[in-house]
Amino acid sequence: MPGNSYKKEISEADGSEKFPMNDTRKGLPLTRAHVEQIFPKLTPAQIGRITVRGKMHAIQRGEVLYEQGEINVPFFVVVSGELEVVRPSGPGAVETLVTVYRSGQFTGEVGTLSGRRTIFRVRVTKQGKVIEVDRQQMLALVQSDSELGQILMRAFILRRVELVAAGVGDVVFIGSTHSSGTLRIKEFLMRNGHPYTFLDLEQDPD
């Protein structure tokens, strides 16, 4: 998810970029500085400190690193090659591209830290190498390395915030905006920071 690895919507007025989670997002444009915090590129020295806690291995085009719905997935740092993050759709439907990771970037968001079920599928689009770090080693890294801990935590939190704002997730919630039950479920999902797609029965009768 680097500043130059995803689709950009540049505002001619201020040069800001909109977060490309989906085409229906109605949030405010993000500045380049904000985007760099969400999708930072690690330095060689930082990658070296991560390497000692994980294992480096080759990746091949088409390989799936993890599927939507898996728990306790590893944390991956791209050394070379390219990964795409996609939201799977139903049978026969086209999956949605969320973003792309390239050299120096890393996968994950808040759910990765807690071991929650993954929202997306991560797949290799260009062969290369990644560093794979299991969840326990990732937590130890965040706690022991203040610089990397700050970079990772900030990116993870901001990614989750943007997912919630964009309504991008693995939950499709169907209801009426006039229902108290609908409101309670919405509040529950928001309180737990879980992104979801809401289909209003009045607006989406099909």
C-alpha positions as CSV (number, residue, x, y, z in Angstrom):
1,M,0.0,0.0,0.0
2,P,2.7,2.5,-0.8
3,G,2.3,6.1,-2.0
4,N,2.9,4.9,-5.6
5,S,1.5,1.4,-5.6
6,Y,-2.2,2.0,-5.6
7,K,-4.8,3.8,-7.7
8,K,-4.7,7.5,-6.9
9,E,-7.4,10.1,-7.0
10,I,-5.6,13.4,-6.9
11,S,-7.4,16.6,-6.0
12,E,-6.2,19.4,-8.2
13,A,-7.0,21.9,-5.4
14,D,-4.7,20.6,-2.7
15,G,-2.9,17.6,-4.1
16,S,-4.4,15.2,-1.6
17,E,-5.2,11.6,-2.3
18,K,-8.3,9.6,-1.6
19,F,-8.0,6.3,0.1
20,P,-8.9,3.7,-2.6
21,M,-10.7,1.2,-0.4
22,N,-13.8,1.2,-2.6
23,D,-15.7,3.4,-5.0
24,T,-18.4,4.3,-2.5
25,R,-16.3,5.9,0.2
26,K,-17.5,9.3,1.2
27,G,-14.7,10.2,3.6
28,L,-12.4,13.2,3.2
29,P,-9.4,13.0,1.0
30,L,-6.2,11.9,2.8
31,T,-2.9,13.9,2.5
32,R,0.2,12.2,1.2
33,A,1.7,12.4,4.8
34,H,-1.3,10.5,6.1
35,V,-1.1,7.8,3.4
36,E,2.6,7.3,4.2
37,Q,1.7,6.6,7.8
38,I,-0.9,4.0,6.8
39,F,1.4,2.4,4.2
40,P,5.0,3.1,5.4
41,K,8.0,1.7,3.6
42,L,10.6,0.1,6.0
43,T,14.3,0.9,5.8
44,P,16.8,-1.9,5.2
45,A,17.9,-1.6,8.9
46,Q,14.3,-1.9,10.1
47,I,13.8,-5.0,7.9
48,G,16.9,-6.5,9.3
49,R,15.6,-6.2,12.8
50,I,12.4,-8.0,11.7
51,T,14.3,-10.7,9.9
52,V,15.8,-12.1,13.2
53,R,12.3,-12.8,14.5
54,G,11.0,-14.5,11.4
55,K,12.0,-16.6,8.4
56,M,12.6,-15.5,4.9
57,H,11.3,-17.6,2.0
58,A,10.5,-17.3,-1.7
59,I,7.1,-16.6,-3.0
60,Q,5.6,-17.5,-6.4
61,R,3.1,-15.8,-8.6
62,G,-0.5,-17.0,-7.7
63,E,0.5,-18.3,-4.3
64,V,-2.0,-17.4,-1.6
65,L,-0.4,-16.4,1.7
66,Y,-3.7,-16.4,3.6
67,E,-7.4,-16.6,2.9
68,Q,-10.3,-14.6,4.2
69,G,-11.5,-16.1,7.5
70,E,-8.3,-17.6,8.8
71,I,-7.2,-16.8,12.3
72,N,-3.8,-16.1,13.8
73,V,-2.3,-15.3,10.4
74,P,1.4,-14.4,10.1
75,F,2.7,-10.9,9.5
76,F,4.6,-10.6,6.2
77,V,7.2,-8.1,5.1
78,V,7.8,-7.8,1.4
79,V,11.6,-8.0,0.6
80,S,11.0,-8.3,-3.2
81,G,8.1,-9.1,-5.4
82,E,4.5,-7.9,-5.0
83,L,1.4,-8.9,-3.0
84,E,-2.2,-7.9,-3.7
85,V,-4.9,-7.7,-1.0
86,V,-8.4,-8.6,-2.3
87,R,-11.9,-9.0,-0.9
88,P,-13.4,-12.3,-2.2
89,S,-16.9,-12.1,-3.5
90,G,-19.5,-14.8,-4.0
91,P,-19.3,-17.6,-6.5
92,G,-18.9,-16.3,-10.0
93,A,-18.4,-12.7,-8.8
94,V,-15.4,-10.6,-9.3
95,E,-13.2,-10.1,-6.3
96,T,-12.4,-6.5,-5.2
97,L,-8.8,-5.3,-5.2
98,V,-8.1,-3.4,-2.0
99,T,-4.5,-2.5,-2.3
100,V,-1.0,-3.7,-3.3
101,Y,2.2,-4.2,-1.2
102,R,5.6,-3.9,-2.7
103,S,9.2,-4.0,-1.5
104,G,9.7,-2.7,2.1
105,Q,6.0,-2.8,3.0
106,F,4.1,-5.1,5.3
107,T,0.7,-6.8,5.7
108,G,-1.7,-6.6,8.5
109,E,-4.0,-4.4,10.6
110,V,-5.3,-4.4,14.2
111,G,-7.0,-7.8,13.7
112,T,-3.6,-9.3,13.0
113,L,-2.4,-8.4,16.5
114,S,-5.4,-9.9,18.2
115,G,-5.5,-13.1,16.0
116,R,-9.0,-12.3,14.6
117,R,-10.3,-13.8,11.5
118,T,-8.9,-12.1,8.4
119,I,-11.1,-9.9,6.3
120,F,-9.1,-10.3,3.0
121,R,-7.1,-12.7,0.9
122,V,-3.5,-11.9,0.3
123,R,-2.0,-13.3,-2.9
124,V,1.4,-13.1,-4.7
125,T,1.3,-11.2,-8.0
126,K,5.1,-11.0,-8.6
127,Q,7.5,-13.6,-7.4
128,G,10.1,-12.6,-4.9
129,K,10.8,-13.0,-1.2
130,V,9.0,-12.2,2.1
131,I,9.8,-12.4,5.8
132,E,7.2,-14.4,7.6
133,V,6.7,-13.6,11.3
134,D,4.2,-15.5,13.4
135,R,1.8,-13.6,15.7
136,Q,3.7,-14.2,18.9
137,Q,7.0,-13.0,17.5
138,M,5.2,-10.0,16.0
139,L,3.8,-9.1,19.4
140,A,7.2,-9.5,21.0
141,L,8.7,-7.2,18.3
142,V,6.1,-4.5,18.9
143,Q,6.8,-4.6,22.7
144,S,10.6,-4.7,22.5
145,D,11.4,-2.4,19.6
146,S,10.0,1.1,20.2
147,E,10.7,2.5,16.7
148,L,9.1,-0.5,14.8
149,G,6.4,-0.8,17.4
150,Q,5.3,2.8,16.8
151,I,5.4,2.4,13.0
152,L,3.5,-0.9,13.0
153,M,0.9,0.1,15.6
154,R,0.1,3.4,13.9
155,A,-0.3,1.7,10.5
156,F,-2.4,-1.1,11.9
157,I,-4.8,1.3,13.7
158,L,-5.1,3.7,10.8
159,R,-5.8,0.8,8.4
160,R,-8.6,-0.4,10.6
161,V,-10.0,3.1,10.9
162,E,-10.1,3.5,7.1
163,L,-11.6,0.0,6.6
164,V,-14.4,0.9,9.0
165,A,-14.9,4.3,7.3
166,A,-15.0,2.7,3.9
167,G,-17.4,0.0,5.0
168,V,-15.0,-2.7,3.6
169,G,-15.2,-6.0,5.5
170,D,-16.4,-9.6,5.5
171,V,-19.8,-8.8,7.1
172,V,-22.8,-7.9,4.9
173,F,-25.5,-6.5,7.2
174,I,-29.1,-6.2,5.7
175,G,-31.7,-4.2,7.6
176,S,-33.8,-1.1,7.8
177,T,-32.5,2.3,8.9
178,H,-35.9,2.7,10.7
179,S,-35.4,-0.4,12.9
180,S,-34.0,-0.2,16.4
181,G,-32.5,-3.6,16.0
182,T,-30.6,-2.4,13.0
183,L,-29.2,0.5,15.1
184,R,-28.1,-1.8,17.9
185,I,-26.2,-4.1,15.5
186,K,-24.6,-1.1,13.8
187,E,-23.5,0.2,17.2
188,F,-22.1,-3.2,18.2
189,L,-20.0,-3.5,15.0
190,M,-18.7,0.1,15.3
191,R,-17.9,-0.3,19.0
192,N,-15.8,-3.4,18.2
193,G,-14.2,-1.7,15.2
194,H,-15.4,-4.3,12.7
195,P,-15.9,-3.0,9.2
196,Y,-19.1,-4.0,7.4
197,T,-21.2,-3.4,4.4
198,F,-24.8,-2.3,5.1
199,L,-27.7,-2.9,2.7
200,D,-30.7,-0.8,3.4
201,L,-33.9,-2.7,2.6
202,E,-35.6,0.6,1.6
203,Q,-32.8,1.5,-0.8
204,D,-31.7,-2.0,-2.0
205,P,-35.0,-3.9,-2.4
206,D,-33.3,-6.6,-4.4
